[in-house]
Amino acid sequence: KKLPWCQDAIIDETNFIKKQLLQLNKGGMWTINSQPRVNGALSTDPYFGWGPDGGFVYQKAYVEFFCNEEVLTKFLEMVDSERWNSLGYTAVKTTGETRTNLPANSVTAVTWGVFPDREVVQPTVVDSSSFMAWKDEAFALWTEFIEIYEEGSQSQKVVKEISE
């Protein structure tokens, strides 16, 4: 199956967190990018492996999503509680207003690998400046989605609410 905002089929790795992603989407968090936690999978693993043989790969659990203000408020209250305060987040509105619990200019490796006779490889990092660079393009897509639905329809209202 495919999501409306993704032309590609869901990759096999996603099956490991599919139930959790469905729960997030049912709760109003429209997921667009994610990866499960991986702790030392072999580089030859059929789902998570990459790089040369004899290595080990790691991933931090990661998810990007769109949501409305009400869902964001509930999410931030949960993250800021003692139980979840180790989660990092950056939330941005179309206006550029940003909320985050990360240090300014922080860069976080979310995928890395350790291979024989090589330095640690970090192919995937998340940083606030990259996040801000693509936000305008991402929000522009929501504007296109609004135009797809019949004026005043429930679907259009949901998309408008999220895009704001």
Rosetta blueprint (number, residue, H / E / L):
1 K L
2 K L
3 L L
4 P L
5 W L
6 C L
7 Q L
8 D L
9 A L
10 I L
11 I L
12 D H
13 E H
14 T H
15 N H
16 F H
17 I H
18 K H
19 K H
20 Q H
21 L H
22 L H
23 Q H
24 L H
25 N H
26 K H
27 G L
28 G L
29 M L
30 W E
31 T E
32 I E
33 N E
34 S E
35 Q E
36 P L
37 R L
38 V E
39 N E
40 G E
41 A E
42 L E
43 S L
44 T L
45 D L
46 P L
47 Y L
48 F L
49 G L
50 W L
51 G L
52 P L
53 D L
54 G L
55 G L
56 F E
57 V E
58 Y E
59 Q E
60 K L
61 A L
62 Y E
63 V E
64 E E
65 F E
66 F E
67 C L
68 N L
69 E H
70 E H
71 V H
72 L H
73 T H
74 K H
75 F H
76 L H
77 E H
78 M H
79 V H
80 D L
81 S L
82 E H
83 R H
84 W H
85 N L
86 S L
87 L L
88 G L
89 Y L
90 T E
91 A E
92 V E
93 K L
94 T L
95 T L
96 G L
97 E L
98 T E
99 R E
100 T E
101 N L
102 L L
103 P L
104 A L
105 N L
106 S L
107 V E
108 T E
109 A E
110 V E
111 T E
112 W E
113 G E
114 V E
115 F L
116 P L
117 D L
118 R L
119 E L
120 V L
121 V E
122 Q E
123 P E
124 T E
125 V E
126 V E
127 D E
128 S H
129 S H
130 S H
131 F H
132 M H
133 A H
134 W H
135 K H
136 D H
137 E H
138 A H
139 F H
140 A H
141 L H
142 W H
143 T H
144 E H
145 F H
146 I H
147 E H
148 I H
149 Y L
150 E L
151 E L
152 G L
153 S L
154 Q H
155 S H
156 Q H
157 K H
158 V H
159 V H
160 K H
161 E H
162 I H
163 S H
164 E L
